[in-house]
Amino acid sequence: MPRLNPLAVAALAVLVEQPMHPYEMYQLMLQRREDHVVRVSAGSLYRAVERLAADGLIVEHATEREGNRPERTVYAITEQGRAAFLETIASMLPDHVNEYPEFPLAVGEAHNLPRDRVVELLGERAEQLRATVASLDAGLARVDAKGVPTRFVLNKHYSRAMVLAELDWVLATIDDLTTGALDWSSPHGPHPVA
């Protein structure tokens, strides 16, 4: 069985809970802030749903109509879809995949900028990271108030821990740059081989 892409996993995850139409799936994903962990738009989700249906991982469950709106097809996950979903999650958990984020590249080339500019830019990043932690904390508080078990939002706890780790590193680097503990001499001097 082929490994599913992240959007397919996210789509199947909401269908594991109950049958839904794609618009409802999309709204639920946005409400849960899944767009922070999976690249999703309404169009990309509709294409993913079409692909999942073509692959037999979901099936049409019902057709709904609200008022004068067009009919909406409600989809349900199949046993084959549930198996692919579980198999993909099981294969994703142990594998470390380098996803090529931009920040490590920028950090590796930051020596080409003046020290004060790097401190300023990292300070901006630190503020964004603090705002992200505050947003995650607010979301987790809302979920906790609803009595949702932690296992359903474990990804949010992971995201919070990763953002805090990055914030700690950024603040320590700003401190090292500010105190001079991190040498920031000529940006075009000799470069040691790592």
CORDA-V950988 format. One line per field, one symbol per residue. phi: phi as a letter, one per 40 degrees, with the letter a starting at -180 (. if undefined). Layout:
BEGIN
phi->???
END
This chain:
BEGIN
phi->.ccccdccccccdccccacacdccdcccccdcgcccbbcbbdcccccccdcccccgcbbcbabbabfccccbccbbccccccccccccdcccdcccbccfccddccccbcccbcdcccccccccccccccccccccccccccccccgccddcbdccccdcccccccddcccccdcccccgcbcbcdcbccbccc
END
